[in-house]
Amino acid sequence: MPGPYDGAVLVKWIRCTVTDRRGFERGQRKWAGLPGEPGFRGQGGGWSRGRQGVAHVFTFWESRSFYDSFMARAHDRLAAAQNGTYTDLRATLFDHRFDVKTGFEPRFTDADVVRVAHTRVREGRVDHFALMQEKVWNPAMAGSPGMVRGLFGEAPGREFLVLSMWHAAGEHGKYRQERVERLSLRAQIQADVEALTGDVVDLEPSWTV
């Protein structure tokens, strides 16, 4: 099993369109071998609620060097079981910058839903965007009923990921309706953000490693 979480983390976010659901899910079980890999910290995922057949998988590594070593050695063997079961695969690596709420751990067993927000930030606005995430969005999310934990990650090219885990979808929906419009104005989101996409993912317990 992975050792205690030590704060240093690389997040890999994979999304794809599944064409053979049965084969994909069977292949997903092959990733159960990951805990033997040095530096592996956890993996989970599930199906998009709004996009038919779209799967999301989130994998956590202690550092880039452990991840690179895994990709060079064992990745292709494990991934082979899912070949031909999906199209349009996109994978992005993010460095963990800070927690949403406190004490982030890459655990999926105590959440039902993951909310993912993917942002490309305008040039010259990165520092303001990160500050607003920390001072405006984080406290609002952390204080919402049903919110378990989350993280804010950064990738090259002014790309950011906000990953949040929730106990039940209803609680997340309530948070969005009540707060988002007001918070967006306060955070000056229009001035910071070039592009924003998001999804709500219903976690599949059998995909958790």
NORQUIRA-V21200 format. One record per pair of residues at least 12 apart in sequence whose C-alpha atoms are under 7 Angstrom apart, sorted by the first residue. I is the first residue (numbers start at 1). GAP is how many residues later the second one is. If there is no record, write none. Layout:
[[I:GAP] [I:GAP]]
//
This chain:
[[1:34] [2:33] [2:38] [2:39] [5:100] [8:54] [8:55] [9:51] [9:52] [9:53] [9:54] [9:86] [9:87] [10:50] [10:51] [10:52] [10:53] [10:54] [10:83] [10:84] [10:85] [10:86] [11:47] [11:48] [11:49] [11:50] [11:82] [11:83] [11:84] [11:85] [12:46] [12:47] [12:48] [12:79] [12:80] [12:81] [12:82] [13:44] [13:45] [13:46] [13:78] [13:79] [13:80] [14:42] [14:43] [14:44] [14:75] [14:76] [14:77] [14:78] [15:39] [15:40] [15:41] [15:42] [15:74] [15:75] [15:76] [16:38] [16:39] [16:40] [16:70] [16:71] [16:72] [16:73] [16:74] [17:36] [17:37] [17:38] [17:69] [17:70] [17:71] [18:35] [18:36] [18:37] [18:67] [18:68] [18:69] [19:66] [19:67] [20:65] [20:66] [23:59] [23:62] [24:58] [24:61] [27:54] [27:55] [28:179] [29:178] [30:48] [31:47] [32:177] [38:28] [39:22] [39:23] [39:24] [39:27] [40:20] [40:21] [40:22] [41:19] [41:20] [41:21] [41:65] [42:17] [42:18] [42:64] [42:65] [42:167] [43:15] [43:16] [43:17] [43:165] [43:166] [44:13] [44:14] [44:15] [44:64] [44:163] [44:164] [44:165] [45:12] [45:13] [45:158] [45:159] [45:162] [45:163] [46:155] [46:156] [46:157] [46:158] [47:154] [47:155] [47:156] [48:151] [48:152] [48:153] [48:154] [49:151] [49:152] [49:153] [60:46] [93:62] [94:59] [94:60] [94:61] [95:58] [95:59] [95:60] [96:55] [96:56] [96:57] [96:58] [97:55] [97:56] [97:57] [98:53] [98:54] [99:51] [99:52] [99:53] [100:38] [100:42] [100:49] [100:50] [100:51] [100:52] [101:37] [101:41] [101:48] [101:49] [102:47] [104:45] [104:46] [104:47] [108:100] [111:37] [111:54] [111:55] [111:56] [112:54] [112:55] [112:56] [112:90] [112:91] [113:52] [113:53] [113:54] [113:55] [113:56] [113:87] [113:88] [113:89] [113:90] [114:49] [114:50] [114:51] [114:52] [114:86] [114:87] [114:88] [114:89] [115:48] [115:49] [115:50] [115:84] [115:85] [115:86] [116:45] [116:46] [116:47] [116:48] [116:82] [116:83] [116:84] [117:44] [117:45] [117:46] [117:80] [117:81] [117:82] [118:42] [118:43] [118:44] [118:78] [118:79] [118:80] [119:40] [119:41] [119:42] [119:74] [119:76] [119:77] [119:78] [120:38] [120:39] [120:40] [120:73] [120:74] [120:75] [120:76] [121:37] [121:38] [121:71] [121:72] [121:73] [122:70] [122:71] [122:72] [125:67] [126:32] [129:63] [132:55] [136:47] [136:51] [144:31] [145:26] [146:20] [146:21] [146:22] [146:25] [147:18] [147:19] [147:20] [148:17] [148:18] [148:19] [149:15] [149:16] [150:13] [150:14] [150:15] [151:12] [151:13]]
//
